[in-house]
Amino acid sequence: MIETVVVGYGLAGRVFHCPLISRQRDLHLRGVVARDPALRSEATATWGGVGYPGIDAVLDDPDVHLVVIATPHDTHEELVVRTLEAGKHCVVDKVMALSTAEADRMIAARDRSGKMLSVFHNRRWDWDFATLRHVIEQGLIGPPVYLESSVCRHAPPRTWRGDASRAGTILHDWGAHQVDQALQLGFGPCRRVSAQLIPAPWPGVDSGGHGRILLEFDDVQFHVETSRIAHLNRPRWWVLGTEAGFLKYGVDPQEDALRAGRLEQASEPPEHLAHLQREGRMEPISTCRSSWDTYYANIADHLLRQTPLAVTAEQAREVVYLLELALESARTHQVIEIK
């Protein structure tokens, strides 16, 4: 068993990491780090194990093998570097870091320590994305030329996520997943980046209310849109290929199922079924049911059986780099050429 500790018991630690780790036969959730005594009590009552008030005791424990960093984005670099230097393997929640300089220091610490570093880009295993990948790989729409990926809601950010100094922008939240998905589709190197950020209407929120990024590859344009201020719904995917179009509504249902403790029973309503349209005719497409379990199963397989990592630090750094360029574009109102 790989003895695992989750650092942070906010949304990421409580809803994603602890439940997914506890589902893996090769991982044992040894404990949770939470500074708030009430949260520590809640964590130990729910998951058992040790409630740690800080990370020091975790890093000093020779029986801890894997440390999961599920804290605000601005703390990732320090905690990851400390974890690796203490001789522990490390998973860090997305976004990996707020700058490529931070990401590079994390990768350098991994290389010095010889330990594993991976980033929790779990939405590579979202059903909607798995369905889109299947459609593209099977040639059902021909070569794609333009893709819109949208996650638009109306809800103010919770806790620290509205503070740009801690969270980055709205693009570092859902936008990080969407950029990672764009890179996973294998369109080749990104050539140009342009972006826009619209402020949020809520007092004290400076991380943005609406964000857009256009990633330009050689033959494909990929448009990312994420919003906290949208009163209107948009398709999750709106994709143009040379032979057909792809349309899908609805965000992946696994989060709600995981919250309820029934990941296997995740389901989506009929109106979220994907469709292809060609020559004026709309055809339904069955959903590909991938699983978020795949992420931590791969972590265990990598540590125990030397299986290649599904999400590498270098891949996550590329996401950070493109987000860095997007912020430069939004600030300067220019298209950024990538050399």
KALIN-V642559 format. One record per pair of residues at least 24 apart in sequence whose ideal C-beta (glycine too) atoms are under 6 Angstrom apart, sorted by the first residue. I is the first residue (numbers start at 1). J is the second residue. D is the distance in whole Angstrom. If there is no record, write none. Layout:
I,J,D / I,J,D
//
This chain:
1,28,4 / 2,26,6 / 2,27,5 / 2,65,5 / 2,66,5 / 2,303,6 / 3,28,6 / 3,30,5 / 3,63,5 / 3,64,5 / 3,65,5 / 4,29,6 / 4,30,6 / 4,66,4 / 5,30,5 / 5,31,5 / 5,58,5 / 5,64,5 / 5,67,5 / 6,32,5 / 6,68,5 / 6,70,6 / 7,33,4 / 7,55,6 / 7,69,5 / 8,70,4 / 8,71,4 / 9,34,4 / 9,39,5 / 9,43,5 / 12,70,4 / 12,93,5 / 13,70,4 / 15,259,6 / 17,68,5 / 17,70,5 / 18,47,5 / 19,258,5 / 20,296,5 / 21,296,6 / 23,293,6 / 24,296,5 / 24,300,6 / 26,300,4 / 26,304,6 / 27,300,6 / 59,86,4 / 72,160,5 / 72,166,4 / 73,98,6 / 73,167,5 / 73,168,6 / 74,166,5 / 77,102,4 / 77,105,6 / 77,106,6 / 80,106,5 / 81,109,4 / 84,109,4 / 84,110,6 / 84,113,4 / 84,115,5 / 89,115,5 / 89,116,4 / 90,117,5 / 91,118,5 / 91,120,6 / 92,119,6 / 93,120,5 / 94,119,6 / 94,120,6 / 94,121,5 / 94,176,5 / 95,172,5 / 95,176,4 / 96,316,4 / 96,320,5 / 97,320,5 / 98,168,5 / 100,320,6 / 100,321,5 / 100,324,6 / 103,317,4 / 103,320,5 / 107,313,5 / 117,313,5 / 118,309,6 / 118,311,5 / 119,311,6 / 119,316,4 / 121,180,5 / 121,311,5 / 122,292,5 / 122,295,5 / 123,177,4 / 124,184,6 / 125,290,4 / 125,291,6 / 125,292,5 / 125,294,5 / 126,252,4 / 127,252,5 / 127,287,5 / 127,289,6 / 128,236,5 / 128,248,5 / 128,252,6 / 129,181,5 / 130,288,4 / 130,290,4 / 131,274,5 / 131,287,5 / 131,288,5 / 132,237,6 / 134,288,5 / 135,246,6 / 141,241,3 / 141,243,6 / 141,244,4 / 141,246,5 / 142,241,4 / 142,242,4 / 142,243,3 / 143,242,5 / 144,220,6 / 144,239,6 / 144,241,5 / 145,220,6 / 145,240,6 / 146,221,5 / 146,240,4 / 147,222,5 / 147,239,5 / 148,223,5 / 148,238,4 / 149,178,5 / 149,224,5 / 150,225,4 / 150,234,4 / 151,226,5 / 152,227,4 / 152,230,4 / 152,234,5 / 154,230,6 / 154,231,5 / 155,228,6 / 156,202,5 / 162,205,4 / 162,207,5 / 164,206,5 / 164,207,5 / 167,207,5 / 169,207,5 / 169,208,5 / 170,207,6 / 170,208,4 / 170,211,5 / 170,226,6 / 171,211,5 / 171,323,6 / 171,326,6 / 174,226,4 / 175,211,6 / 175,224,6 / 175,226,5 / 176,319,6 / 178,224,4 / 179,319,5 / 179,322,5 / 180,319,5 / 182,215,6 / 182,222,4 / 187,217,4 / 187,220,5 / 188,217,5 / 188,218,5 / 190,215,5 / 190,217,6 / 190,338,6 / 191,216,5 / 191,338,6 / 192,216,4 / 192,335,5 / 192,337,6 / 193,325,4 / 193,326,6 / 193,329,6 / 193,336,5 / 194,329,5 / 194,335,5 / 195,326,4 / 195,329,4 / 195,330,4 / 196,330,6 / 197,330,5 / 213,326,5 / 244,276,5 / 244,278,4 / 245,277,5 / 246,276,6 / 247,275,5 / 248,274,4 / 254,292,5
//
